[in-house]
Amino acid sequence: MQRRKLLLYSLLFMMGCTSGVKVQDQLAITQLNNLKLAVTDVIGIEDLKRDYGDLRRTLETVLRIPVELFPVDNYTAAVPALLSGNVDMVFAGPSEYLILQSRAKAIPVIAVNRVNYHSIIVVRADSDIKSVAQLKNKTIAMRQVGSTSGHIFPTKLLMDGGLDPNTDINIVMLGDKGVLELKNKVVDAWATSSDKYDNILASEGLSAQDFSILVKSNLLPSDVFVVSNQLAPNLIEKLRMEMINNQEKILKSLVAAATNYKYKDAKIVQANDSDYDTIREVYTKIGQGNYLQ
């Protein structure tokens, strides 16, 4: 429990440090000579090139300007990058979108809706745990602090099941290795996303027959392409229309990398800020709502 809280407070401290950074008064950017793109869930330039190199090339063709990939170190590092002008566009998950929107006043362009994007809580097939309420005083492995499918929505599932995530259950952040700890009976449950579940099991040589899905969330909000609010409204609209008009090419480039299987059969949709209110609600209920203001 203490380790989980330390990780959470460290993340939120980094978010808080960016809250005092203000966009300097300046003329809006009406034209880009090149576009710098960051992706919040990939660390390191080599992995970024591997997973999003095809997207970069497609955007260059679609937008008719050079596109450069810009690596960020963690979920929150895209905030100062946007504020400083080091990045023009960010591809972010739902939880990261809220941080970018609240801290950098980022503007949504389009959203990518994943058809099988749910949070699930998994137990061993032979477990006596048959309901979320029975997780009280147990230990659950989650993915990473701030992860939409691996932290925020699993926390909501716990709350919906009548548990206080701050006091009723021990949460540990173990990345995708939580399944091994569940198998070895180190933890009692494991939270992950439904679109990664089978692949994680396969990568660890495990069988779905050894596990049981205890609860599954509703479809999660979409991932979002956002841009800096330093861009002029007409430029943002131009970027939006070019991406919408070429959405099939963009979606095809997203799934070109094997690691992006989660975007298979995805759709490009309008980005509606209200779709992310549930995430705001969770942050508020765990006592951290002020970090999204």
C-alpha positions in Angstrom: 0.0 0.0 0.0 2.8 2.4 0.9 4.6 1.7 -2.3 1.5 2.3 -4.4 0.9 5.6 -2.6 4.5 6.7 -3.1 4.3 6.1 -6.8 1.0 7.9 -7.0 2.3 10.9 -5.1 5.4 11.0 -7.2 3.4 11.1 -10.4 1.0 13.7 -9.1 4.0 15.8 -7.8 5.3 15.9 -11.4 1.9 16.9 -12.6 1.7 19.7 -10.0 5.1 21.0 -11.0 3.8 21.8 -14.4 0.7 23.6 -13.2 2.5 26.8 -12.7 3.9 26.9 -16.2 2.0 29.3 -18.4 1.9 29.6 -22.1 3.5 32.9 -22.9 1.5 35.5 -24.7 2.4 35.2 -28.4 0.9 35.2 -31.8 -0.9 32.0 -32.7 1.0 29.7 -35.0 -0.7 29.8 -38.4 1.6 27.5 -40.3 3.9 24.6 -39.4 7.2 23.9 -41.3 7.3 20.6 -39.6 5.2 18.8 -37.0 6.7 17.2 -33.8 4.7 14.2 -32.5 4.9 12.5 -29.1 3.2 9.3 -28.0 2.6 9.1 -24.2 2.8 5.3 -23.7 6.1 4.7 -25.5 9.5 5.4 -23.9 12.6 5.8 -26.0 13.2 6.9 -29.6 13.9 3.4 -30.9 10.6 1.9 -29.6 8.8 5.1 -30.8 10.2 4.6 -34.3 9.4 0.9 -34.3 5.8 1.3 -33.1 4.9 4.6 -34.8 7.3 5.0 -37.7 4.5 4.1 -40.2 2.2 6.6 -38.6 4.9 9.3 -38.9 5.3 8.6 -42.6 1.6 8.5 -43.2 1.1 11.8 -41.4 3.8 13.4 -43.6 1.9 12.3 -46.7 -1.5 13.3 -45.4 -0.5 16.7 -43.9 2.2 17.4 -46.5 4.8 18.5 -44.0 7.8 16.8 -42.4 6.8 14.9 -39.2 9.4 14.3 -36.4 8.9 11.8 -33.6 9.7 13.2 -30.1 10.2 10.8 -27.2 8.9 11.5 -23.7 10.0 9.8 -20.6 6.6 9.2 -19.0 2.9 10.0 -19.1 3.3 13.5 -17.8 6.4 14.6 -19.7 4.4 15.6 -22.7 2.9 18.5 -20.7 6.1 20.6 -20.5 7.0 19.5 -24.0 3.7 21.0 -25.3 4.0 24.1 -23.2 7.6 24.8 -24.3 6.8 24.2 -28.0 9.1 21.2 -28.3 6.0 19.2 -29.3 3.1 20.2 -31.5 0.9 17.0 -31.4 0.6 14.2 -28.8 -1.2 10.9 -29.2 -2.4 10.1 -25.7 -4.5 7.6 -23.8 -7.7 8.8 -22.0 -6.1 9.5 -18.6 -3.1 11.3 -20.2 -5.5 13.3 -22.3 -7.0 14.8 -19.1 -3.6 15.7 -17.8 -2.7 17.4 -21.1 -6.0 19.2 -21.3 -5.9 20.5 -17.7 -2.2 21.3 -17.4 -1.3 22.3 -21.0 -4.7 23.3 -22.3 -4.2 20.9 -25.1 -6.9 20.8 -27.8 -8.3 17.5 -29.0 -8.2 16.9 -32.8 -9.5 13.4 -33.4 -10.1 10.3 -31.2 -9.3 6.7 -31.9 -12.0 4.3 -30.6 -10.8 0.8 -29.8 -13.6 -1.8 -30.2 -12.4 -4.1 -27.4 -11.1 -1.7 -24.8 -12.3 -2.6 -21.4 -10.7 -2.9 -18.0 -11.0 -6.4 -16.5 -10.1 -7.8 -13.0 -8.9 -11.4 -13.2 -8.5 -14.0 -10.5 -7.2 -17.6 -10.6 -9.7 -20.2 -11.9 -9.5 -22.0 -8.5 -9.9 -18.8 -6.5 -12.7 -18.6 -3.9 -13.1 -14.9 -4.9 -16.4 -14.7 -6.8 -17.2 -11.0 -6.5 -15.4 -7.6 -6.2 -16.6 -7.2 -2.6 -14.6 -10.4 -1.7 -11.4 -8.6 -2.7 -11.6 -6.7 0.6 -8.3 -7.0 2.5 -6.7 -8.7 -0.5 -3.9 -7.7 -2.9 -4.5 -6.7 -6.5 -1.8 -6.1 -9.1 -2.4 -3.2 -11.4 -0.3 -1.9 -14.4 1.0 1.6 -13.8 -0.1 4.7 -11.9 -2.3 6.8 -14.1 -2.9 4.0 -16.7 -6.5 4.2 -17.9 -7.2 0.5 -18.3 -4.6 -0.7 -15.7 -5.3 1.7 -12.8 -8.1 4.3 -13.2 -10.9 2.1 -14.4 -10.0 -0.9 -12.3 -10.1 1.5 -9.4 -13.6 2.4 -10.5 -14.6 -1.2 -10.6 -13.4 -1.6 -7.1 -15.5 1.4 -6.0 -18.5 0.1 -7.9 -18.1 -3.1 -6.0 -18.3 -1.3 -2.6 -14.6 -1.1 -1.8 -12.6 2.0 -0.8 -9.4 1.7 -2.8 -7.5 3.7 -0.3 -8.2 1.5 2.7 -10.0 -1.8 1.8 -7.5 -3.3 -0.6 -3.7 -3.4 -1.2 -2.8 -2.2 -4.7 0.6 -2.9 -6.2 1.9 -1.7 -9.6 3.6 -4.5 -11.5 3.2 -3.7 -15.2 2.3 -6.7 -17.3 4.0 -9.0 -14.8 1.0 -9.0 -12.6 -0.3 -12.1 -14.3 2.7 -14.1 -13.1 2.3 -12.9 -9.6 -1.4 -13.9 -9.8 -0.4 -17.4 -11.1 2.2 -17.8 -8.3 -0.4 -16.7 -5.7 1.6 -13.6 -4.7 -1.4 -11.5 -5.4 -5.1 -12.3 -5.3 -6.2 -10.5 -8.4 -4.8 -8.7 -11.5 -6.2 -5.8 -13.5 -5.5 -5.3 -17.1 -7.2 -4.4 -20.4 -9.3 -6.8 -22.3 -7.6 -6.0 -25.6 -4.2 -7.0 -24.2 -5.3 -10.0 -22.0 -4.8 -12.8 -24.5 -1.5 -11.5 -25.8 -0.1 -11.1 -22.3 -1.1 -14.7 -21.5 0.4 -15.9 -24.7 3.7 -14.0 -24.1 4.0 -15.7 -20.7 3.1 -19.1 -22.0 -0.1 -19.2 -19.9 -3.6 -20.5 -20.6 -6.9 -18.6 -20.2 -8.3 -21.8 -18.6 -6.2 -21.1 -15.5 -7.9 -17.7 -14.9 -11.3 -16.2 -14.5 -12.5 -12.7 -15.4 -14.2 -11.5 -12.2 -15.6 -8.2 -13.7 -15.4 -6.2 -16.9 -15.9 -2.5 -17.3 -17.9 -0.7 -20.0 -16.1 0.4 -23.1 -13.4 2.8 -22.1 -13.0 6.3 -23.6 -11.0 6.7 -26.8 -7.3 7.6 -27.3 -6.8 11.1 -28.5 -4.6 13.1 -30.8 -4.2 16.6 -29.2 -2.3 19.6 -30.3 -0.8 22.6 -28.6 -3.1 25.5 -28.0 -0.4 27.8 -29.5 -1.7 26.7 -32.9 -4.2 28.9 -34.6 -7.8 27.6 -34.8 -7.8 27.5 -38.6 -4.6 25.4 -38.6 -6.1 23.0 -36.0 -9.2 22.6 -38.1 -7.1 22.0 -41.2 -5.1 19.2 -39.4 -8.4 17.7 -38.2 -10.0 17.6 -41.6 -6.9 16.1 -43.3 -6.8 13.4 -40.6 -10.5 12.7 -40.9 -10.4 12.6 -44.7 -7.5 10.1 -44.5 -8.6 8.1 -41.5 -8.3 4.7 -43.3 -4.6 5.4 -44.0 -4.0 6.6 -40.5 -5.6 3.5 -38.9 -3.8 1.2 -41.3 -0.5 2.8 -40.3 -1.3 2.4 -36.6 -1.7 -1.4 -36.8 1.4 -1.8 -39.1 3.5 -2.5 -36.0 2.8 -5.8 -34.2 2.9 -4.1 -30.8 -0.2 -2.0 -31.8 -2.6 -4.9 -32.2 -4.9 -3.1 -29.8 -5.9 -0.7 -32.7 -7.2 -3.5 -34.9 -10.7 -2.6 -36.1 -10.5 0.8 -34.4 -12.4 3.8 -35.7 -11.7 7.5 -35.8 -14.4 9.4 -34.0 -15.0 12.9 -32.7 -13.2 13.7 -29.5 -15.8 14.7 -26.9 -14.4 16.0 -23.6 -17.5 14.8 -21.6 -16.6 11.2 -22.5 -13.7 11.5 -20.0 -15.8 12.6 -17.0 -15.7 9.1 -15.4 -11.9 9.4 -15.1 -12.3 12.8 -13.5 -14.7 11.2 -11.1 -12.2 8.5 -10.1 -9.4 11.1 -9.5 -11.8 13.0 -7.3 -12.9 10.0 -5.3 -9.3 8.9 -4.5 -8.7 12.4 -3.3 -6.7 13.7 -6.2 -9.2 15.7 -8.2 -7.4 19.0 -7.8 -4.6 17.7 -10.1 -7.0 17.7 -13.0 -8.1 21.3 -12.5 
